[in-house]
Amino acid sequence: MKKRHQQKLVVLSFILLVGFNLPILLLFDTSSFFFGIPVLYIYLFSLWIFSVMISYIILKRYYE
């Protein structure tokens, strides 16, 4: 794997570390709903999907 792809994955890991950190999660832990779904669940799943998509893009470029 190229060095720059490794660096991008490390940066993504730090972003996810901050995003899944408890103080950030507590910002979204409210009693409000968005289309009937708690805001915390939307935040968690959107961050997870974001991480999967970005990882896929980075790794797809590596294997081409």
N, C-alpha and C positions, 0 to 999 in steps of 0.2 A: 504494500500500500504506500502511496506517495505521502511524503511528509505533510503536504498542505491538506490532504484529505484527513490525515490523523489530527491535524490542528483544528480543522473544522469540527470534527467529532468531539474533540476536547472542549471546544467553545460551546457546542450544543449541550454537552454534559453539565457544564457550569450553569448554563441558562436553566436547564431542567432542575438542577440542584436548588437554585434560587426559587424557581417557580413552584416546586413541591415543598418548600420550606414552610414550617408551621406558621410563622407570622404572616406570610403572604396568603396562606390558606384561610387564616382567620379573617382576612379582609372580605372574603367571599362567603363566609359562613353567616349568612343572614337568613331571616325568615321570609325573604321575598322569592317569588317564583317567576320563571320566564316560560311561557306556554305550558304551565303546569309542572315544570321541572325545576327543582331547587337550583339556585345559581351556582352553588358549590359543585354540583355534579356536572353542570355545563362547563365550568372552568376546568375541572379535572379531565374530563373526556376530550375537550378541545385541546388542552395542552398535550395530552397523550397522542392524539391524532396528529398534531403539529410535529411532535418529535418523530413519529413514525415516518411521516412524509418527508421531512428534512433528511432523516437518516437514509431513506430510500434514494433520494436524489443524490446525495453525496456518494453513496456506495455504487449507484448505477453508473455514475461518471467514472468511477475507478475501474470497473470491469469492462468498459468500452475500449 
